[in-house]
């Protein structure tokens, strides 16, 4: 996934573009570039590495340019380099692109026959040449029409912004599968891949939909469909504020977002769990009580952390439904399987960004099959949020750090709420509902007390284990998804090879791994599975395991380290264990000196397959 920005107005374009790229850098940071134009002509600057590297180049070349586009890249075709960096320039056309053009090789051959030569390995340069070849053939130059005509010939996903040499008035943008939003100001427009880059400039925004093309100028937005037929422009109010996207004194966005969880969870629950009225209310599902009552199968589909949130939610929902079967599915697997969907199914699509390509592809397949599709999404106006039949926004605010934390907690809770709404439609009594409402009501405070009590001890603990290169995370029942998620958190920010496993599976292979190169993280709940899990821990200890046990039990554990989380929660206790696990992963990564918010090789949302 990449970040795109654009500006047309009366202010200094370079400064605005660089500021926008810094806000979007979490989307990809292999290389960055801007093209700006003014009375002195065009200035194209590109650099391998982060926006800070580009910044140095721009500082040496101040211009009073008033139009420009920019890009921060997560490499797909062509290694990270200045040569492969966007914007690409062919003939009169400059272009930045987020997505993949699948038929770019065929197009490249056709364009080479027309005399085009290519300096990079990217599909984007081919896209640029295609638009230029159409633009050059026009008697009367019409950039919008040239873009529309080019889109008839490309296959793939794109969000693009296009400028033409000598045209200081307009930028043409188009989207299919990769997000684009246009901010409308006073005699100026701002273009971005996501609204966080618009904050502080304008709160009037136009979300482009798939197959739409817009010409952006100081006069505003001229929107058409893919046949150049005018489309009504819907201007919406942006709710994000500048505070939401700044670090607020934390060293990293990741720690800020871990500590935000009590507040963001309250935001998820706000207006939905009304303890005094014994009421649970989920607007936006667009499902009648009869439809809810008839639900017999729930598909929970997502990738990475979103998938693990769905796994955890399935353990919650099974506790209070007896005629609902839950199917957890990894989106990148499900989309290529010949899976069956039984009668009375609904499909939940779990996604923080709402842009994950594999999850979106599963949504489109389920819609094709006529399945009721619901989103469990954070990013308002995102592709998944726009394509589902209904859903639950988790409302955790911008999640900037690549590693997802606050979204995980709120996604699991949002799906629990959905499960409770189904159970109520199926006749769950208030008496049965009250214990769940009571747990939800204290969950934010329980997370807060865990953050307050465990932050320093876990910071100390992390320093002791940060030198290991291998880790095994184990848990049973609803702590199994916590083990999987914990291992993912650790591996993606510390680069320690870590694996999550069901504790009961240790003797079926993984226990062979245990030696001094490994440490083990064991999650043990003080419930009916305590003895079973303790026997797994004893098996690992007998083989010299370096075990950290995270538990809500007060019993003697006897491992190398014990992290005691103090919670009154039962069903939702795994969410408390998970907070301890998040803190541990964060402090290990810090101790290892890693770029915690922008880990190597990753991007915040994977909008390509
Ligand atoms: C989580 O820490 C990772 N960054 C990654 O697994 C992420 O959860 C996954 O890519 C899904 O993203 P989404 O929630 O935006 O769809």
Boltz pocket constraint, residues with backbone or C-beta under 6 A from the ligand:
constraints:
  - pocket:
      binder: B
      contacts: [[A, 303], [A, 304], [A, 305], [A, 306], [A, 350], [A, 351], [A, 352], [A, 353], [A, 354], [A, 355], [A, 356], [A, 359], [A, 402], [A, 403], [A, 404], [A, 405], [A, 489], [A, 492], [A, 603], [A, 604], [A, 605], [A, 606]]
      max_distance: 6.0
